[in-house]
Amino acid sequence: MQKDVEKAVEELRPHLQADGGDLELVEVTAAGIVKIRMLGACEGCPMREMTLKQGITRFIKKKVPGVIKVEAI
C-alpha cells in the first residue's frame, strides 16, 4: 500500500505546488491510515481542512482503496 500511496501523493503534488503549497508523506500504517504533513502555503491556509478532506483524502482513497483515513500532522 505504501508504494500506491506514494504514487498518489506524487500525482497530487503539482496541484498543490501550483498554489505555493506542498505535502509530505510521513507514514502509511498497517491499519490504512495515511499521515501527511502539509507544507508551504498549505500550512496557514484557511482552506486547509477543506483541501485535506475534499481534495487530498478523496483522491488518495480513490487511488488506493485500502486507505481508511488521511490525517495531517
N, C-alpha and C positions, 0 to 999 in steps of 0.2 A: 504494500500500500504506500510506503514511503516514496518510492520512485514515481508512482502515479500522482501523488500529491505535489511532488517537486515539479513535475511537468505542468500541472495545472497552475501552480504559482508562477512559473515562467511565462505561461500564456497571459496571465493577469498583469504581470509586472509592467509591460509597456503602457497599459491603460492608466495605471496609477502614476507612472513616471511622466506621462504627458501633462499631468496637473501638478507636478512637483512633488509627488508622494512616492512611496515605495513600500514594500513589505519584505519581511524576512521570515522564512520558515524556521521555527525554533524546534518543534518536536511533533512527531506523529505517534500517539500512544497505541498500544495494542488494542485498546478499547475503542479506537476510531475517533479519538479527539485530536484535532489539529490545533496546535498552538502557534500563533504568529505574532510578530512584532511589527506594528505599523510605524513607518519612518517618514522623514521629510515633512511635507505639508500635511500629511495624514495625521501626524501626531496631535496637532492642535485644532484640527478641522472640526467645525460644528456638525458636519455631515458624517463624521467618523462612524458612529453607530449604525447609521443607515447604510453606509458603504459596506460595513462589515456584514450586516445581516442580509441586506437585499442584493448586494453585489458579490462580495467575496465568498460568503458561506454558500449561497445558492449555486455559484459557479463551481466551487470545489465539490460540493455534494453531487452535482450533476455529472461531473467528470469522474468522480471516484465514489461510487455508491456505498462503499463500506464506511465512509465518514459519517459519524453521528453528530458531531458538533465542531464548530470552529470558534476558538477563543483568542482574543487579543490580550497579550500580557504586557 
